[in-house]
Amino acid sequence: MTPPGDPLLAAESSEAERRRFVLDDRGFDEVPKKYRRFYRRWDGPADALAPNEALCPVCKVVVRSTRELRAGDRLYCMACMSRLELVTGEGGRLEARVVY
């Protein structure tokens, strides 16, 4: 029997609660056709990011996922070949930073 405050058990339950998203092709032609649904162009400050999207700080392209993103997740931007990690920024908003 596991203790009620077991961190491994909490990690498994939070992993199961992630929402899933269906991605459509947004016509992003800077990556191979197979991966186009995972990227879209950033429309500027008026553009809002969904819970499954992160903005690449290098090339300003939105990286999309089929699952909800959380702090600590790692992403790869194929457009600029950057490895990204999601961190919690100002106001509790997720922000991507480059990992070396």
C-alpha positions in Angstrom: 0.0 0.0 0.0 1.3 3.5 -0.9 1.2 6.3 1.6 -1.5 9.0 0.8 1.2 11.7 0.1 3.2 9.6 -2.3 4.7 12.0 -5.0 4.9 9.2 -7.6 1.2 8.5 -7.3 0.4 12.3 -7.6 2.5 12.5 -10.7 0.7 9.6 -12.4 -2.7 11.1 -11.6 -1.8 14.5 -12.9 -0.5 13.0 -16.0 -3.8 11.2 -16.6 -5.7 14.5 -16.3 -4.2 16.1 -19.4 -6.7 17.1 -22.1 -6.3 15.9 -25.6 -6.7 18.1 -28.7 -7.3 17.4 -32.4 -4.9 19.3 -34.6 -5.7 20.5 -38.1 -3.2 21.6 -40.8 -2.8 25.3 -40.7 -0.7 25.5 -43.9 2.6 26.1 -42.2 5.0 25.2 -45.1 8.4 25.7 -43.4 8.5 22.1 -42.1 7.8 18.8 -43.9 4.2 18.1 -44.7 4.0 15.3 -42.1 4.7 17.8 -39.2 2.7 20.8 -40.4 -0.2 20.3 -38.1 2.2 20.8 -35.1 3.1 24.4 -36.1 1.3 27.7 -36.9 2.3 31.3 -37.4 2.1 33.8 -34.6 -0.5 36.5 -35.4 1.0 39.1 -33.0 0.0 40.4 -29.6 -3.7 40.0 -30.2 -3.2 36.2 -30.8 -4.1 34.0 -27.8 -2.4 30.7 -27.2 -4.4 27.6 -26.4 -3.4 25.3 -23.5 -1.7 23.0 -26.0 0.4 25.7 -27.7 3.7 27.5 -26.9 5.5 30.3 -28.6 9.1 29.7 -29.7 11.2 32.6 -28.4 13.7 32.2 -31.2 11.6 32.3 -34.4 8.2 33.4 -33.1 6.4 30.3 -34.4 3.6 28.6 -32.3 4.5 25.0 -31.5 1.3 22.9 -31.0 0.8 19.6 -29.1 -1.9 17.0 -29.1 -2.0 17.1 -25.3 -2.2 19.9 -22.8 1.2 21.5 -22.0 2.5 22.1 -18.5 5.6 23.6 -16.9 8.6 21.3 -17.3 7.5 19.9 -20.6 10.0 19.9 -23.4 9.3 20.8 -27.0 11.3 20.9 -30.2 10.8 23.7 -32.8 11.6 22.2 -36.2 11.4 25.6 -37.9 14.6 26.9 -36.1 15.8 23.6 -34.6 15.6 24.8 -31.0 15.0 22.7 -28.0 12.5 24.3 -25.6 11.4 23.9 -22.0 8.2 25.3 -20.6 8.4 27.4 -17.5 5.9 29.4 -15.5 6.3 33.1 -16.3 4.7 36.3 -15.0 1.1 36.0 -14.1 1.3 32.1 -14.1 1.4 32.0 -17.9 3.5 29.3 -19.6 6.5 30.5 -21.5 9.1 28.6 -23.5 12.8 29.1 -23.0 15.7 27.6 -25.0 17.5 24.7 -23.4 21.2 24.2 -24.3 
